[in-house]
Amino acid sequence: MVKKPTCEELEQRVKELEKKSIERKRAEEALRESQDRYKELWDHAPVAYHMLDSEGIITQVNQTERKMLGYTEDEMVGRPIFTFILAEQRKEAEKRFRLKLEGKRIPKQDNRIYLKKNGSKIHVSIDDVLEYDNDGNVVGVRSTMVDISDQQRAAEALKESSERIKLFAYSVSHDLKSPAVAVYGLTRLLHEHYGDSLDERAKNYCEQIMTSVEQIGALVENINVYISSKEVPLSIEKVRLREVLDMIKDEFSAQLSIRQIRWSQPESFAEIRADRLSIVRVLRNLVDNALKYGGDDLSEIRIEHKASDEFDTLSVSNDGVLIRRSDSEDIFGPFQRHKTSRGVQGSGLGLAIVKEIAEQHEGRVWVGSDSKKWSTFYVSISRHL
């Protein structure tokens, strides 16, 4: 026979149920508040935010994105995200989405042009991550979008300005070179055909004119090289450093011999992957720089190569005039020259060209000085080109 609960037991049971009910209500209220806070954060986040299923269909989209594109929630949810992308970019966007779902390695960020409801274009930067279910299966993608239209317009304006500057530089180079060539030719004819009737002062004037014109020609050529180093695409191939250095050594052999400067390099060099013409320019400019600014104490030029997992690093050292730490950053700018360059002819573009080439190869250039003897220029080149 089942014992009936006493009044006290029933009263205790009721109190326990009431307590649980209150606790449940509080939990439900806390959950609602949490959901409201989440929705508030979601809708008013500083970036656009949407969620896609495995077919690219929008399942959720926040208010920031809706305002950005000018649509209501009903006009976006349930539609493929690709319909909001510029038509010319849709196939590429769909391909990228599929690769993402398949777990392929692709850049995390992507820049796209989206279309607003009013038909205008907006440039956005997209950052997306995969969405998984409890079993670890991919079920969709979460994406954030940032409006980069202002940055894009600034980049386009900068590019347009750069093109105008480049055209102007080429025009100036041409306009300088043509009369310079004419002046050089006429002065040379004057010197050769009428030299006997000229006194020594006049002959010296002719030689000075020709020397100055040669300097103009060299400056024009360096300007053209500097511009082309920014614009010409790289042709990456295996480069035999030993062959390049043998060629450069031959090129400067007369200066090295006359000034009794020792040339030091390892017996063998590994191959590197780079643009061959660019590497020739880098090493030629650095050796020429050492010869120009090394001073009377220069007795040795040393070339070395070191490899790491990420970079091949070339170095050209000389034991001439040391470069001060305060000068080590400025000298790589266009038309910047050493403090020790007074009286030395040069365009001030050699090291700027080296820096441009290093950056094109996803590397950098820097200089270090041994406090006792050596100045060393380093150029790193990515091994993943």
C-alpha positions in Angstrom: 0.0 0.0 0.0 1.5 3.3 -1.1 2.1 5.8 1.6 0.4 9.1 1.1 2.6 12.1 1.4 2.0 14.3 4.4 0.9 17.9 4.1 4.4 19.0 5.0 5.9 16.9 2.2 3.4 18.2 -0.3 4.2 21.7 0.7 7.9 21.1 0.4 7.4 19.6 -3.1 5.4 22.6 -4.2 8.1 24.9 -3.0 10.7 22.9 -5.0 8.6 23.1 -8.1 8.0 26.8 -7.7 11.8 27.3 -7.2 12.6 25.3 -10.4 9.9 27.3 -12.3 11.4 30.6 -11.2 14.9 29.4 -12.1 13.7 28.2 -15.5 12.0 31.6 -16.1 15.1 33.4 -15.2 17.2 31.1 -17.5 14.7 31.8 -20.3 14.8 35.5 -19.6 18.7 35.4 -19.6 18.6 33.5 -22.9 16.2 36.0 -24.5 18.4 38.9 -23.3 21.5 37.1 -24.7 19.7 36.5 -28.0 18.7 40.1 -28.1 22.2 41.3 -27.4 23.5 38.9 -30.0 21.0 40.1 -32.6 21.9 43.7 -31.7 25.6 43.0 -32.2 24.8 41.1 -35.3 22.6 43.7 -36.9 24.6 46.7 -35.9 28.1 45.4 -36.3 30.6 47.8 -37.9 31.0 45.4 -40.8 28.6 43.7 -43.2 27.9 40.1 -42.2 26.1 37.2 -44.0 25.8 33.4 -43.7 25.5 31.1 -46.7 24.4 27.5 -46.9 26.4 24.9 -49.0 24.7 26.1 -52.2 25.7 29.8 -51.6 22.1 30.7 -50.6 21.9 33.6 -48.1 20.4 32.3 -44.8 21.1 35.3 -42.7 22.3 38.9 -43.4 22.8 41.7 -40.9 21.4 45.2 -41.1 24.8 46.7 -41.9 25.0 44.7 -45.1 21.4 45.4 -46.0 22.0 49.2 -45.6 25.3 48.9 -47.6 23.5 47.3 -50.5 20.1 49.0 -50.1 18.0 45.8 -49.8 15.5 44.6 -47.2 16.0 41.3 -45.4 13.3 39.6 -47.4 14.9 40.7 -50.7 18.2 39.0 -49.7 17.5 36.0 -47.6 16.9 32.9 -49.8 18.8 34.3 -52.8 22.2 33.2 -54.1 24.9 35.6 -52.9 26.3 35.5 -56.5 23.3 37.5 -57.8 24.5 40.5 -55.9 28.0 40.4 -57.5 29.0 42.2 -60.7 28.2 39.8 -63.6 31.8 39.7 -64.9 33.0 38.4 -61.5 30.2 35.8 -60.7 31.9 32.8 -62.3 35.1 33.4 -60.4 33.2 34.0 -57.2 31.3 30.7 -57.6 34.6 28.9 -58.3 36.2 30.3 -55.2 33.1 29.4 -53.1 33.3 25.7 -54.3 37.1 25.5 -53.7 36.5 26.9 -50.2 33.8 24.3 -49.4 36.2 21.5 -50.7 38.8 22.7 -48.2 41.3 23.9 -50.9 43.9 26.4 -49.9 42.8 29.8 -51.2 43.5 33.3 -49.9 41.3 34.1 -46.9 40.4 37.6 -48.2 39.0 38.5 -51.6 38.0 41.8 -53.2 34.8 41.9 -55.2 32.5 44.4 -56.8 28.9 44.1 -55.5 25.8 45.8 -57.0 23.6 48.0 -54.9 19.8 47.9 -55.4 20.0 51.3 -57.2 22.5 49.7 -59.7 25.6 51.5 -58.5 28.8 49.5 -57.8 30.5 49.1 -54.4 34.0 47.6 -53.9 34.2 45.3 -50.9 36.8 43.2 -49.2 35.5 39.8 -48.1 36.8 37.6 -45.3 35.1 34.3 -44.9 35.3 31.1 -42.8 33.7 27.7 -43.1 30.6 26.8 -40.9 30.5 23.2 -39.5 27.7 21.1 -37.9 28.1 19.1 -34.7 29.5 16.1 -36.7 32.2 18.3 -38.3 30.6 18.5 -41.7 30.8 21.7 -43.7 27.4 23.2 -44.0 28.1 26.7 -45.2 30.2 29.8 -45.0 30.2 32.9 -42.7 31.4 36.1 -44.4 32.2 39.6 -43.4 32.4 42.5 -45.9 34.1 45.9 -45.6 33.4 48.8 -48.0 36.8 49.7 -49.6 35.4 51.9 -52.4 37.3 55.0 -51.0 40.5 53.0 -51.0 39.8 51.7 -54.5 39.2 55.2 -55.8 42.4 56.4 -54.1 44.4 53.5 -55.6 43.0 54.3 -59.1 43.8 58.0 -58.7 47.3 57.1 -57.6 47.7 54.7 -60.6 46.5 57.4 -62.9 48.9 59.9 -61.4 51.7 57.4 -61.6 51.0 56.9 -65.3 51.0 60.7 -65.9 54.3 61.0 -64.0 55.8 58.1 -66.0 54.7 59.6 -69.3 56.1 63.0 -68.2 59.4 61.3 -67.2 59.7 59.5 -70.5 58.9 62.8 -72.3 61.5 64.7 -70.4 64.1 61.9 -70.9 63.5 62.0 -74.7 63.5 65.8 -74.8 66.8 65.9 -72.9 68.5 63.1 -74.8 67.9 64.4 -78.3 69.5 67.8 -77.9 72.2 66.3 -75.7 73.2 63.8 -78.4 73.3 66.7 -80.9 75.5 68.8 -78.6 77.8 65.9 -78.0 78.1 65.2 -81.7 78.8 68.8 -82.7 81.3 69.3 -80.0 83.1 66.1 -80.9 83.3 67.2 -84.6 84.6 70.6 -83.5 87.2 69.0 -81.3 88.3 66.5 -84.0 88.3 68.7 -87.1 89.3 72.1 -85.6 91.3 70.9 -82.7 94.6 72.1 -84.2 93.3 75.7 -84.4 92.0 75.7 -80.8 94.1 76.7 -77.8 94.3 74.5 -74.7 91.5 76.4 -72.9 89.1 75.8 -75.9 90.1 72.2 -76.0 89.3 71.8 -72.3 86.0 73.5 -72.9 85.1 71.0 -75.6 86.1 68.1 -73.3 84.0 69.5 -70.4 81.0 69.9 -72.7 81.3 66.3 -73.9 81.7 65.0 -70.3 78.7 67.0 -69.1 76.6 65.7 -72.0 77.7 62.1 -71.2 76.5 62.7 -67.7 73.1 63.9 -69.0 72.9 60.8 -71.1 73.7 58.5 -68.2 71.1 60.3 -66.0 68.4 59.9 -68.7 69.3 56.2 -69.1 69.1 55.7 -65.3 65.7 57.4 -65.2 64.4 55.1 -67.9 65.8 52.1 -66.0 64.2 53.2 -62.8 60.8 53.6 -64.4 61.1 50.3 -66.3 62.1 48.5 -63.0 58.7 49.5 -61.7 56.7 48.6 -64.7 58.3 45.7 -66.6 56.9 42.3 -65.4 59.4 39.8 -64.0 60.5 36.8 -66.0 61.4 34.3 -63.2 64.0 31.6 -64.1 66.9 29.8 -62.7 69.9 32.2 -62.4 73.4 31.0 -62.2 75.0 33.5 -59.9 78.5 32.5 -60.8 77.9 33.4 -64.5 76.4 36.7 -63.5 79.3 37.6 -61.2 81.9 36.6 -63.8 80.3 38.9 -66.3 80.2 41.8 -63.8 83.7 41.2 -62.7 84.9 41.4 -66.4 82.9 44.6 -66.8 84.7 46.3 -63.9 88.1 44.6 -64.4 89.9 47.7 -65.6 88.9 49.7 -62.5 89.7 46.8 -60.2 93.1 46.4 -61.8 94.1 50.1 -61.9 93.0 50.7 -58.3 94.4 47.3 -57.1 91.1 46.3 -55.6 90.7 42.6 -54.6 87.5 40.8 -55.8 86.4 38.1 -53.4 83.6 35.6 -53.9 83.0 31.9 -53.1 84.3 29.2 -55.4 80.8 28.1 -56.2 77.3 29.5 -56.0 73.9 27.9 -55.9 71.3 28.7 -58.5 68.5 31.1 -57.4 65.0 31.7 -58.9 64.7 35.3 -60.0 64.5 37.7 -63.0 68.0 37.4 -64.5 68.2 41.0 -65.9 67.1 42.3 -62.5 69.8 40.4 -60.7 72.4 41.7 -63.1 71.2 45.2 -62.4 71.3 44.7 -58.6 74.8 43.3 -58.5 76.2 45.8 -61.1 74.7 48.8 -59.2 76.0 47.6 -55.8 79.5 47.0 -57.2 79.5 50.3 -59.0 78.3 51.9 -55.8 81.2 50.4 -53.9 83.7 51.6 -56.5 82.3 55.1 -56.6 81.9 55.8 -52.9 84.4 53.5 -51.3 87.1 56.1 -51.4 90.9 55.9 -51.6 91.0 53.3 -48.8 88.9 50.7 -50.7 91.0 47.6 -51.2 88.4 44.7 -51.4 84.9 44.0 -52.7 83.3 40.9 -51.4 80.2 39.1 -52.7 78.3 36.4 -50.8 75.1 34.5 -51.0 73.1 32.9 -48.1 69.9 30.9 -48.3 67.1 30.3 -45.8 63.7 28.7 -46.1 62.1 31.9 -47.2 64.8 34.0 -48.9 68.0 34.0 -50.9 70.1 36.9 -49.7 72.9 38.5 -51.7 75.4 40.7 -50.1 78.1 43.1 -51.5 80.6 44.3 -49.0 83.5 46.8 -49.3 86.2 48.0 -46.9 86.1 51.6 -48.0 84.2 54.5 -46.5 81.8 53.3 -43.8 78.1 54.2 -44.1 76.8 55.8 -40.9 73.6 54.4 -39.3 71.8 57.7 -39.7 72.3 57.6 -43.5 71.4 53.9 -44.0 67.6 54.5 -44.6 67.8 57.6 -46.8 70.2 56.4 -49.4 67.7 54.1 -51.0 65.4 56.9 -52.0 65.4 58.3 -55.6 68.1 60.9 -56.1 69.4 60.4 -52.6 73.2 60.1 -52.3 75.8 59.3 -49.6 77.1 62.1 -47.5 80.5 61.1 -48.8 79.5 61.5 -52.5 80.5 65.1 -52.9 82.7 65.4 -55.9 81.6 61.9 -57.2 79.5 61.8 -60.4 76.3 59.9 -60.1 72.5 60.1 -60.7 71.4 59.0 -57.2 69.2 56.3 -58.7 71.4 53.2 -58.5 70.3 52.2 -55.0 66.7 53.2 -55.6 66.7 50.8 -58.5 68.1 48.0 -56.3 65.3 48.7 -53.7 62.6 48.6 -56.4 63.9 45.3 -57.8 64.1 43.7 -54.3 60.5 44.7 -53.5 59.4 43.3 -56.9 61.0 40.0 -55.8 59.0 40.2 -52.5 62.2 41.0 -50.6 64.0 44.0 -49.2 67.3 45.9 -49.2 69.3 47.2 -46.3 72.8 48.1 -45.3 74.9 47.3 -42.3 78.4 48.5 -41.3 81.1 46.8 -39.3 82.2 49.4 -36.9 85.8 48.7 -37.8 86.0 48.0 -41.5 83.1 46.8 -43.7 80.0 48.3 -45.3 77.6 45.7 -46.5 74.5 46.0 -48.7 72.0 43.1 -48.4 69.3 42.2 -50.9 66.8 39.5 -50.1 64.7 37.6 -52.7 61.8 35.4 -52.0 62.3 31.7 -52.7 58.5 31.3 -53.5 58.3 33.3 -56.7 
